[in-house]
């Protein structure tokens, strides 16, 4: 159940930077209740408890020492807090519908808005307790203050106010519900660097939800539709750990795949600052091949290395080496590595002659500039590499445009592919008779995401070939945590569970 006392947006946004820094990711949703309970307990202790005690026990209360009066008032306030929190917790246990389908792990470590409210009122009490003990330390002593500090620490760590950055409980609950109700969905991510099978197996194990490759699209999955075009041609694949992305490309159907590791191992002079021995464990030999001369001239028995397309499957690990090789290819004649096109810099040609001589097309799979890692600050992603390469290209070509093909969210091609994958999965559910949805065509899709620049922008701008409409839902559990988003969604909710419930309500799902 949602928190019945919603937080004022201005207060939430103001406290968000601090709560994110402290990894107290749900505190910003309940900070108003912490403050409210702190004020209430101050009123009970400083005003209501002494006045009622004087009225009900005038002789006894008047004989108390200052220390005894302080402790009396504090115990009276503590009794009110313990009674309220106990009753409220019992109500959450029996009335919070969000908990009914949860496992014991989810009930222990998960989060609901109503449960967060109870924790917030309890946290406000302990904040008050620290303040009162500190203000009266001479009368109460250090022991009471230490008790208050320790009590607050354990309450926050073990409670839902200190939620791990790992959103598995709510994710498990959401996906389990969708599968139980036979509601079609797919997972669309800008991540990659490994096979869909490997990634789905990892997700299934961690989320404890059975998933299938047909329900999963990562940044380079749409490259599968290009495999036939380049099936018998040589491509360069960059990015990722070792040669994982090469193996992914081969699984897609690409039959002739080179990597920068192959090239630098065979031709160390390509980039003099690289250490070829670092790549030998996963590099493959390039037999009977040589680099082209500066001026390439076709011969009947040519054995120079020709690259027909460049695919950046994942974030490059060696930016310098990859940049040099890709730059060489885009300046080459017809993709022959080592050659230099005579059209480069010709102002009578489009784009001053650059990329006008049969150079290989360049494909990026993920435009994300930054991504959230285990480090406390965002890290550069594939979009960072793209920006760096564009800077080098602009400097080398005196400002020529870099012709490139972009995939990943928010680009149309990725959303086209995702919609086709969703339609296929939906038809499979309908055909099996396992879905409650109707047999009419796909009409509406709810895109749930945490990144306004990719998820929300992509859904808002998407033009469906089938005529479906896409509704964007922004969650606060990831990249976005507050403030005015760069691209406005239909609604902003706390997490994926709330997003699904919002969409189902809009559809009148019972």
N, C-alpha and C positions, 0 to 999 in steps of 0.2 A: 504494500500500500504506500501511496505517496505521503510525504510529510504534510499534515493538515495545516501547518503554519508555514507557507512558502517564504523563502528568504528574499528580502528586498534586493533587486538586481544590483543597485549601486553599492550596497554593502558587500555583496558576494564578489563583485568585480574588484573592489578595493582590497579585499583580504586574499584574493586568489594568489598573487605572487608569493606571499609569505607561506601560505598553506602548501603550495606546490614545492617550494624550497625545502620545507620540513617533511615532505612526503605525507602530509595529512590531507589526502585528496578529497575527502568528503566533509572536512571541517567547514569549508566555505559554504556548504549547503545548509549548515546548522549553526553558524556562528551567532546568528540573531537569537537563537534559543539559549546558547551559552550565556550571552549577555543578559537576556531576560531573566534567566534563572538566577544569575549572580545578583541582579537587582532585587529580585523577590526575596532571596535568602538574606540579603542585607537588611531589608525591611523587616523580615520576621525576627532577626536577631537583635537589631538595634531599637526597634519600636514595639512590635507586637508582643514578643516574648516578655520583656520587662513590664509592659503595661498590664498584660493579662495576669502575670504572676503577682504583681502588686494588688490587683483587684481581687484575685481568687485566694491568694495566700499572703495577706498584708503583713502579718506579724512574722511569719517564717521567712519570707523573702527579705524583709528589712534587716534581719539578723545576719544574713549572709555576708561574708567578706567579699572584697572586690574579685578575687580569684574565683570564689565559689559562684558569685553572680555571673561572671563571664562563662564559666563552664555550664551553669544551669541554662543560660540563654542559648548557648551553642548546642547543648543536648536537645533542647526543645526544637531548635531549627533542624537538627539532624533527624529527629523523630519524624518531622513533617516530610523531609526529603526521602527517608527510607520508605515511608508509607506510600508516598506518591510513586516513586520509582518501582517499587514492588508491584503495585496495582497496575501501573502502566505496562510493565514488562509482561505480566500475566495476560493483559489485553492483547499485546502484540503476539504472544505465543498462540493464542486461540483465535484471534480475529484477523491477523494479517494474512490475506489470501496469497500474497507473493511467496509465503513460506510453505504453503501446503504441498507443493510438488518438489521441494528442495530435498537434497540428501543431507545427512547429518553434517558433512563437511561444509556445505553451503550455509546451513543454519548457524554453524559455528563461526565461519570466516566471511560469510557473504554480507550483503548490504541491502536494506530496504529503507525507504524514506521514513516510515513510522518508527522502525527500530533506531534509526539515527537520531530521531527527535528525543527518544527516551535517553539515549546515551548523552545527548547534548545537555539535557537538564541535569543529569548526574555530573557531567564535567563542570557545569557552572557552579554546582554545589562545592566541588573540591577547589575550584578557583577561589570561591568565597572563603572556604576553610583556610587556605593558605594566607589570604589577605588578613583575616581576623587574627590568626596565630602570629603572623609577623608584626601586626600593629600592637599586639599585647604580649610580646615575647617576654618582657620583664615579669609579668604576672603569671603567664602560663608556662614559660620555660621553653627550651630548645626541643624537647621531646615531642610536644604537640605539633610544632612546626614541621619537624621531620616526618611525622606521621602523615601530615596533610600533603607534603610534597610527594612522598612515596605512593600514597593512595591515588593521587592524580596521575602519576606516571603509569602505574599499572592499569588504571581504568582506560587510559587512552591507547596504550599499546595493545591490550587484549581486546579492546572494543572496536566497534566499526568506525570510529573516528580515525583510527590509524589503519587504513585499508592499504594493503600492498598494491603496488602499481600493476600487479598481475590481475587481469580482470576475468580469470577463468571461472569463478563461480557463476557470475551472471551470464557469461557467454555459454557455459554448459546448459544452464537453465533455459536460455532462449532457444538454442538450437534443438534441444530435446523437445521443447514445446512445439516448435515448428514441425519437426518430424512426426511427433505424435498426432498433430492435427493434419498432417499431409499437406502442408502449405509449401509450395515450391519456393526454393531460395538457392542462391549461389553465393560463394565467397569470392570477392573481387579485391585483389591487392596489388599494390605497386612493388611488392617484394619479389624476390626471385633468386636466381643463382643456383638452384637445384631442381631436380625433376619434380613434376607435379605429383607423381606417385610417392616420392620420398617426403615431400612436404605434407601431403594429405595424411600419410601414415603418422607423422609427428603430431599433426593437429588432432587426429582421432584419438591418439593415446593421451595427449595432454588435456583435451577437453572431455574425454570419456564419452564421445559421441561418434557413432559410425558415419564416416564421410566417404564420398566417392570422388574420383578424379573428374567425373562429369559435372560435379557441382563446384568446381574450383578453377579460378582463372587468376594467374599471376602475370606480372608485367610482360614477360616474353612469350606467354602462351599463344597470343595471336600470330606469332611467327610461324606457327604450324601451317597456316594457310599460305605461306610463301615457299614452303618446302618443294612443291611441285615445280615452281618457277625456277628454282635454283638447284634442283635435284642433281643434275649432272655437271654443275658448275662449282668452281672453287670459291668458298667464302672464308672471310676472316671473322672469327668470333673472339670477342674480348670480354674481360670482366670475370668476377667470381673467383672462388678459391681453386687453385690448381687447374685441372682441365675438366672440372665439373660441367661448365657451360658447353664445352665441346661435346661431351657425352649427351647432354640435354638436346643439343642441336641434331646430333645423329639419331636420337630417338624420335625427333620430329620428322626425320626423313631426309635431312641434308647428308649427302654421301661423301663430300670432299671438303673437309673442314680443317683449316689451319688456325693456329693461335699465335700470339706474339711470342710465346715461349718457343715454339717450333722455329720461328724466324731468327730470334736472337741467338739460339743455340747453334743454328746452322751458319749464321752470318753475324758473328760478334761485332763487326765493324758498323752494323746498323745503328747502334747506340753505344758509344764508347764508355758510357758511365754505368752500364749494366754489367752484372756478373753472371755470365751464362750458366755457371755451375749451379746457381740457385734455381734454375728451371729444368735441369736435366732429368729430375725424377719423374716429370710428367710431360716433357716435350717429346714429340715424335719426329723421327728423321724425315728429311725431304730428299729422297734419292734423285740423282741425276737432274738437279735443278740449279739454276744460277740466277743471279740478279741481272737485270737489263743494264745496258749502258745508258748514259745520259740521253742520247738520241736513239730511240728505239726504231728499228727497222725490221719488219716481219721477214722471216726466213722459212724455208720449206720445212725444216726440222727444228723448229724453235723449242727450246727447253727452258725459257725464262719463266719466272713466277708471275702468273697473272691472277689477280683477285677480281672476282665479279661482283662482290657485294661485301659490305662491312656491317656486322651486327654487334651492337653493344648490348649483350644479354644482361649484364649486371654491373654493379659499381666496379670500375677498374681498380686493381690493386697496385699497379705500377703506372701512375699517371704519365710519367715522363716517357717511358718506353712506348706505351700505347699511343700517346700523342704524336711521337715522332713517326711511327709506322703509318698511322692513319693519315697524317699530314702528307707523307710521301705518296701515298696512294691517291689522295685527292688532287695532288699536283702532277700525277703521272700521265703518261699517254696510254689510254685504254686499260688502266689498271695494272700495267706491267711494272712491278716493283723495281725501282732503280732508275726508271726513265723519268723524263721531265717533258711535259707537253709544251710544244712550241706556241700553243695558243694562249698560254698564261700571260696575262698583262696586255693582251691585244684589245685596245679600247674600241675597235670597230665591231667587236663581238659582244653579245649579251654578257652581263656580269664581268666585263673586261676580260673575257676569254676563260675565266676560271670555271672548272667543272663543265666544260663544253667539248671535251675530247674523249668521251667514252669512259670517264672515270667511274669507279664503282659507286653505286648509291650507298648512302650512310643511314643506318637505322638505329635510333635510340629506343630503349624499351621503358624508360622511367624518367619523367621530368622533375621529380622531387628534388628541390635544392637541398633541403635539410630533412633529417629523420631523427627520431628519438631512440637512443641506444641506452646502454647501462650507465653511460656517463651523464652527469647532471645537466649538461648543456647540449643542445642539438648538434649533430654531426653532419658534415657534408655528405650528400648522396650523389647519385648518378647525375642529377641536375646540376650539382656543383662541378662535376667533371665537364659536363656539356658547356657550362658557362666559361670554364677555363679554356677549353678547346676553342670555343668561339673567339675568345680574346686572342689566342695565338693565331688563329686563322685570319682575323681582322688585321693583325700586325704584319703578318707575312704577305698578305694580298693587298695591302693598302686599302682595306675597307670593303673588299668584295663580300657579297652575301654568301653565307654557308647554306648550300642546299642540303636538306636533311629530311628524314621521315621520322615522325614522332609517334610513339605508342605509349600506352600507360594512361592512367587517369590524369587529366580530364579530357583526353583526345577522343574524337569521334570514332576512330577506328577501333579503339579498345571497347568503347561502349557498344558499338555495333556487334563486335564479337561476343561480348558478354550477354547481349540480348538474345543472340542466336543460341548461345549455350543455355540460357534460362528457358527459352522456348522449347528446346529439345528436352530438358529435364522436366518441364511442365507437361509436355505431351506424353512422356513416359509414365508420369504419375496418373494422368487421366486415362491412358490406355490400359493401365494395370487395374483400374477401378479402385485405386487406393486413395484417391483425393476427393475432398468434398467440393472442390471448385468446379465451376461449370465448364462445358466443353467449348464455349465460344473463345474467340481469339484473345490474345494477351491485350488487356486494356490499360492497366495501371501497374507501375512498378515503384516500390518505395526503396530509395537508395539511402542507406544508413551509413554515415561516415563521420570521422573525427577531424578531417582536414578540409577547411573551406576552400583552399586553393586547388584541390584535386577532386575530392568527393562531391562537394556541393556545387562547384563550378561546372563539373562534368555533367551532373544530373540536370542542372538548370539549363544548360546550353544544348543538351542532347536532342537531336532531331531523329526520331525513330522512323526507319523505313517501313515498319509495320503499322505505324499510327498510334502506338502506345504513348502514354504520358508518364513521365518520371517525376516523382515527388521526392524532394531532398529533405532528409532529417539529420540534423547536426547533434552529435553527442558531446558531452563535456569530459569524457573519460580518456581522452587521448591528447592529440596535438592542440585542439581548441579547449580552452578552460574558462573563457569569459571575455567580455567586451563585445564590441560590435564586429561581427565577422566580416571579412572582406567580401564575401558573397553570401547573400541572404538566403537561408533555407526556409522551408515551409514552417518548420518548428524547431526549437532547440529543447532537448531533453537531457536527462542526466546520463543515461547509459543505454546499451543496446536493448535491454529488456523493456524499458520505458518506450523506446522508439517503436518496437514491434507492437506493443499494446496500443500506442497512438494510431498506428496504421490500421490495426484491426478494428479499432473503434470507428475510424473513418469509413471502413468497408461494411460496418454493421455486422461484424463477425460475432456470433453468439458463443 
